[in-house]
Amino acid sequence: MSFFGFLILGLIAGAIARLIIPGKQAGGWVITLILGVVGAMLGGWIGGLLFTVNLTSFFSLSTWLLAIGGSVIVLLIYGLIFGRRARN
């Protein structure tokens, strides 16, 4: 998969993860892109370890499911760290 394909996958996976998780999440589209790319990497790493899935195809269902799952995990962790800051 190319670098731009990976960025597009991360952006879309991050956006879908934001739709899956209820409530308002902190951050805009740049944060969504970063969390989506990190989540796609995490999902690919977990998928490679647990399921021995080849994640080189952009249009593979397993690639998308693992990227979205990884993005949900990263978004939940991000929400736990930065979502509950008190405003003064």
Phi, psi and omega per residue, in radians:
M1 nan 2.447 -3.117
S2 -1.342 2.927 3.138
F3 -1.089 -0.769 3.141
F4 -1.216 -0.602 3.046
G5 -1.107 -0.677 3.106
F6 -1.164 -0.679 3.088
L7 -1.142 -0.723 3.112
I8 -1.139 -0.760 3.085
L9 -1.023 -0.772 3.133
G10 -1.134 -0.719 3.129
L11 -1.123 -0.806 -3.126
I12 -1.197 -0.722 3.115
A13 -1.117 -0.700 3.093
G14 -1.122 -0.715 3.115
A15 -1.145 -0.721 3.108
I16 -1.162 -0.673 3.098
A17 -1.107 -0.666 3.090
R18 -1.133 -0.578 3.100
L19 -1.280 -0.561 -3.113
I20 -1.263 -0.742 -3.085
I21 -1.393 2.164 -3.111
P22 -1.267 2.754 3.103
G23 1.631 3.123 -3.121
K24 -1.681 2.216 3.107
Q25 -1.748 2.606 3.095
A26 -1.339 2.650 3.062
G27 1.769 2.752 3.123
G28 -1.875 -2.642 -3.083
W29 -1.230 -0.531 3.117
V30 -1.174 -0.767 3.087
I31 -1.115 -0.680 3.092
T32 -1.072 -0.736 3.113
L33 -1.100 -0.814 -3.129
I34 -1.105 -0.836 3.138
L35 -1.147 -0.622 3.104
G36 -1.153 -0.738 3.124
V37 -1.169 -0.769 3.094
V38 -1.097 -0.725 3.110
G39 -1.139 -0.668 3.090
A40 -1.135 -0.679 3.084
M41 -1.157 -0.751 3.119
L42 -1.110 -0.796 3.113
G43 -1.090 -0.697 3.088
G44 -1.148 -0.689 3.123
W45 -1.154 -0.805 3.120
I46 -1.118 -0.746 3.123
G47 -1.110 -0.657 3.103
G48 -1.189 -0.627 3.139
L49 -1.316 -0.822 -3.017
L50 -1.493 -0.714 -2.987
F51 -1.926 -0.074 -3.062
T52 0.803 0.884 -3.119
V53 -1.632 2.406 3.047
N54 -1.466 2.030 -3.025
L55 -1.904 0.778 -3.106
T56 -1.673 -0.228 -3.089
S57 -1.679 2.307 -3.141
F58 -1.220 -0.620 -3.046
F59 -1.659 0.270 3.123
S60 -1.429 2.370 3.136
L61 -1.121 -0.662 3.136
S62 -1.141 -0.627 3.085
T63 -1.082 -0.801 -3.125
W64 -1.180 -0.755 -3.122
L65 -1.131 -0.722 3.115
L66 -1.216 -0.639 3.100
A67 -1.162 -0.733 3.121
I68 -1.197 -0.737 3.093
G69 -1.077 -0.745 3.084
G70 -1.135 -0.658 3.111
S71 -1.169 -0.649 3.073
V72 -1.098 -0.760 3.129
I73 -1.088 -0.810 -3.130
V74 -1.144 -0.691 3.136
L75 -1.164 -0.650 3.073
L76 -1.135 -0.746 3.107
I77 -1.133 -0.743 3.110
Y78 -1.076 -0.718 3.113
G79 -1.138 -0.638 3.106
L80 -1.195 -0.600 -3.100
I81 -1.430 -0.828 -2.998
F82 -1.912 -0.143 -3.036
G83 -1.391 -0.348 -3.026
R84 -1.975 0.510 3.096
R85 -1.300 2.388 3.114
A86 -1.404 2.453 3.101
R87 -1.741 2.344 3.138
N88 -1.840 nan nan
